[in-house]
Amino acid sequence: MFKRKSFDAQVGDMFVKAHDNKKTVWVVEKIFEHVDGILHARLYNKTHPKTMITVSASTLADPDFFCRAPAGTEV
């Protein structure tokens, strides 16, 4: 069958969308299991904290969609 990718993100971890030329930094605010049983992460925009997105953990772990923010990026 299908195997889930491991998910090692924690609250406070920072990511950028893989194909975002602006390099907006997204910070993990919460990790939770959705009603469908799939693990999700809620992230907020570092420069505009009221702007939030929710993505599945598998999407966040997929380098085609998200990459960890460069070292030295602070919350």
Secondary structure as UniProt FT lines:
FT   TURN            11..12
FT   STRAND          14..17
FT   TURN            18..19
FT   TURN            21..22
FT   STRAND          25..33
FT   TURN            35..36
FT   STRAND          39..45
FT   TURN            49..50
FT   STRAND          52..56
FT   HELIX           57..61
FT   TURN            63..65
FT   STRAND          66..68
FT   TURN            71..72
//
